[in-house]
Amino acid sequence: MADNVKILFVDDDNFLRKVYQSELGDRGYDVILAVDGEEGLEKARTNDPDLIILDMIMPKKNGFEVLMELQEDEKTKNIPVIILSNLGQEDDVKKGLDLGAVDYLIKDDITLTAIMDKVNQYLHSKSQSKEAKTNGNGGAEEKQNKPQ
């Protein structure tokens, strides 16, 4: 599953970048790191990651700005984004999800193992949707074969 799967990890915390690079790398993922929102956007556009893990509080561009720009760009708007942030207010969570994130995880409330499970979940659902698009029928064939 992890062959050639690219994950972009965008966080200004040097320690967290190292931890996630190690954890995701050990699972066979190709990990791309970015230290701020601007670099994250640039790497999302040039590296075509399969998934983005995004912090909210960063220099240059915050996570909300990054999400908005990802959604406005045809090349990046379908990349699943998991927010991993210390911002845990209900309004922040709602805003992040409304801006297109597939999940919003609060750093203090989640374990590394649970985050890895979420990564696998969203990568698996993305590969399923890619298969449906590749087949060109969006699952219509399956629906036609079901008894009414």
Buried (B, 14 or more C-beta within 10 A) or exposed (E): EBEEBBBBBBBBBEEBBEBBBEBBEEBEBBBBBBBBBBBBBEBBBEEEBBBBBBBBBBEBBBBBBBBEBBBEEEEBEEBBBBBBBEBBEEEBBEBBBEBBBBBBBBBEEEEEEEBBEBBBBBBEEBEEEEEBEEEEEEEEEEEEEEEE
